[in-house]
Amino acid sequence: MKLLNRGFAHVRPTHLWMDWALANANETPFFTSMPEATLYLVEEDFWEEEDMIKKYYKKIFYQECLTVCDDETLWPILSNHEDFLLYFDMEFGTFVYDLLKTDLIAEKI
C-alpha cells in the first residue's frame, strides 16, 4: 500500500444537478436516481475547505457538465462557488492510499 501525495475532493451531485442532467443529456444517462460521486485529486495540504471550493469549482463544474452535455449554452450558469454548491455536495480529505501494486497511469484530458 502506498500513501499518495494528494488530497481529494469528493463531489456528489444534488437533485438539482440530476434534474438538469436528465433533461439535457446527450445520451440516455446511466443513472436515474443518484449518480455516483467523483473524486478529484488536489494538493495534499490545505487548511480551508471554502478556499478549495473557490479554487476548483469552475474546473470541476466544467468537467461534470461535459460528461452530460457538450452544448455549453445548455449548461447552468454559475455566478460564484455558492451557486456551484446548489448542484454539488463536496467533502475533502487529505489521505489518499493506493491499495494496488500496479503503477498509477495519468491520462491528460
Secondary structure, DSSP 8 states (H G I E B T S, - for coil): -EEES-EEEEEEE-HHHHHHHHHH-SS--S-SS----EEEEE-S--S-HHHHHHHHHHHHHHHHHHTT-S-GGGS---SSHHHHHHHEEEEEES-EEE--SS-------
